[in-house]
Amino acid sequence: MRDRLMAETRAAMKAGDRQRVNALRLISASLQQADIAAKTPLAEQDFPALLQKMIKQRRESLSIYEKAGRTELAQQEAAEIAVIEEFLPKQMSEAEAEAAIAAVVAEVGAASPKEMGKVMGLLKERYAGQMDFGKASAQVKALLAGK
């Protein structure tokens, strides 16, 4: 992932795409900060969580800028989100997410909402960056409450 990030940055610099270069540098800076905080290089499986966090921050900023009528800043945030999303694994469809949730619930043997933590932990471990865990949490809760 780090090699791809460096290659994409070089390509964007050669193409003269300033906005893309800036977004890629933001990803590199966040990665470096995470490395420093952990005192070791960030593991490959932790990279999607870092990207998800960056996207969440930008979506919040995007909504604030749109409410304030700052369209140029909102467009910049939207462009950064698009670049960051390129580095995430393919997102699961709604049907795929439901099937994965049902499979994990069955595997864990969860029968009540008290066991939601086990299910969510396993989902986050297996499908990091591939599904929206906010929506997944609501689906797990509804599935377990229905049992």
C-alpha positions as CSV (number, residue, x, y, z in Angstrom):
1,M,0.0,0.0,0.0
2,R,2.8,2.4,0.8
3,D,4.5,1.6,-2.5
4,R,1.2,2.3,-4.4
5,L,0.8,5.6,-2.5
6,M,4.3,6.7,-3.5
7,A,3.8,5.7,-7.1
8,E,0.4,7.5,-7.3
9,T,2.0,10.6,-5.7
10,R,4.8,10.6,-8.3
11,A,2.3,10.1,-11.2
12,A,0.1,13.0,-9.9
13,M,3.2,15.2,-9.6
14,K,4.2,14.4,-13.2
15,A,0.7,15.1,-14.4
16,G,0.6,18.4,-12.6
17,D,-2.6,17.5,-10.7
18,R,-2.1,19.6,-7.6
19,Q,-5.3,18.7,-5.9
20,R,-4.6,15.0,-6.2
21,V,-1.0,15.5,-5.0
22,N,-2.3,17.4,-1.9
23,A,-4.7,14.6,-1.1
24,L,-2.1,11.9,-1.5
25,R,0.3,13.9,0.7
26,L,-2.5,14.1,3.4
27,I,-2.7,10.3,3.3
28,S,1.1,10.0,3.6
29,A,1.1,12.4,6.5
30,S,-1.7,10.6,8.4
31,L,0.2,7.3,7.8
32,Q,3.4,8.8,9.1
33,Q,1.5,10.1,12.2
34,A,0.1,6.7,12.9
35,D,3.5,5.1,12.5
36,I,5.0,7.6,15.0
37,A,2.1,7.1,17.5
38,A,2.4,3.4,17.3
39,K,6.2,3.5,17.4
40,T,6.2,0.9,14.7
41,P,5.1,0.9,11.0
42,L,1.3,0.7,10.7
43,A,0.2,-2.9,9.7
44,E,-1.3,-3.3,6.3
45,Q,-4.6,-4.5,7.8
46,D,-4.9,-1.3,9.9
47,F,-4.6,0.9,6.8
48,P,-8.4,0.8,5.9
49,A,-9.3,2.0,9.4
50,L,-7.0,5.0,9.0
51,L,-8.5,5.8,5.7
52,Q,-12.1,5.4,7.0
53,K,-11.2,7.9,9.8
54,M,-9.9,10.4,7.2
55,I,-13.0,10.1,5.1
56,K,-15.2,10.5,8.2
57,Q,-13.4,13.7,9.1
58,R,-13.7,15.1,5.5
59,R,-17.4,14.3,5.3
60,E,-18.0,16.2,8.5
61,S,-16.0,19.1,7.1
62,L,-17.9,18.8,3.8
63,S,-21.2,19.1,5.5
64,I,-20.1,22.2,7.5
65,Y,-18.7,23.9,4.4
66,E,-21.9,23.2,2.5
67,K,-24.1,24.7,5.3
68,A,-21.8,27.7,5.4
69,G,-22.0,28.2,1.6
70,R,-18.3,27.7,1.1
71,T,-18.6,25.7,-2.1
72,E,-14.9,25.9,-3.0
73,L,-13.9,24.3,0.3
74,A,-16.7,21.8,0.0
75,Q,-15.5,20.8,-3.5
76,Q,-11.9,20.4,-2.2
77,E,-13.1,18.1,0.6
78,A,-15.2,16.1,-1.9
79,A,-12.1,15.7,-4.1
80,E,-10.0,14.5,-1.2
81,I,-12.7,12.0,-0.2
82,A,-12.6,10.6,-3.8
83,V,-8.8,10.2,-3.7
84,I,-8.8,8.5,-0.3
85,E,-11.6,6.1,-1.3
86,E,-9.4,4.8,-4.2
87,F,-7.2,3.2,-1.6
88,L,-10.0,1.5,0.3
89,P,-11.0,-2.1,-0.6
90,K,-14.1,-2.4,-2.7
91,Q,-17.2,-1.7,-0.6
92,M,-19.7,-4.5,-0.1
93,S,-23.1,-4.2,-1.5
94,E,-26.1,-4.1,0.9
95,A,-26.9,-7.7,0.1
96,E,-23.3,-8.8,0.6
97,A,-23.1,-7.0,3.9
98,E,-26.4,-8.6,5.1
99,A,-25.1,-12.1,4.2
100,A,-21.8,-11.5,5.9
101,I,-23.6,-10.3,9.1
102,A,-25.9,-13.3,9.1
103,A,-22.9,-15.6,8.6
104,V,-20.9,-14.1,11.5
105,V,-24.0,-14.1,13.8
106,A,-24.5,-17.8,13.0
107,E,-20.8,-18.5,13.5
108,V,-20.6,-16.8,16.8
109,G,-23.9,-18.3,17.9
110,A,-25.1,-14.9,19.0
111,A,-28.7,-15.0,20.3
112,S,-29.2,-11.8,22.1
113,P,-28.2,-8.1,21.8
114,K,-25.7,-8.7,24.7
115,E,-23.5,-10.6,22.3
116,M,-23.4,-7.7,19.8
117,G,-19.8,-6.9,20.7
118,K,-18.5,-10.3,19.7
119,V,-20.3,-10.0,16.3
120,M,-19.1,-6.5,15.6
121,G,-15.5,-7.4,16.7
122,L,-15.4,-10.3,14.2
123,L,-17.0,-8.2,11.4
124,K,-14.4,-5.4,11.9
125,E,-11.6,-7.9,11.9
126,R,-12.8,-9.6,8.7
127,Y,-14.3,-6.8,6.7
128,A,-12.3,-3.7,7.7
129,G,-12.8,-1.0,5.1
130,Q,-15.3,-3.1,3.2
131,M,-18.5,-2.1,4.9
132,D,-20.1,0.8,6.8
133,F,-20.0,-0.3,10.4
134,G,-22.5,2.2,11.5
135,K,-25.1,0.6,9.2
136,A,-23.8,-2.9,10.1
137,S,-24.2,-2.2,13.8
138,A,-27.9,-1.3,13.3
139,Q,-28.4,-4.4,11.2
140,V,-26.7,-6.6,13.8
141,K,-28.9,-5.1,16.6
142,A,-32.1,-5.6,14.6
143,L,-31.1,-9.2,13.7
144,L,-30.3,-10.0,17.3
145,A,-33.4,-8.3,18.7
146,G,-35.5,-10.4,16.3
147,K,-34.1,-13.7,17.6
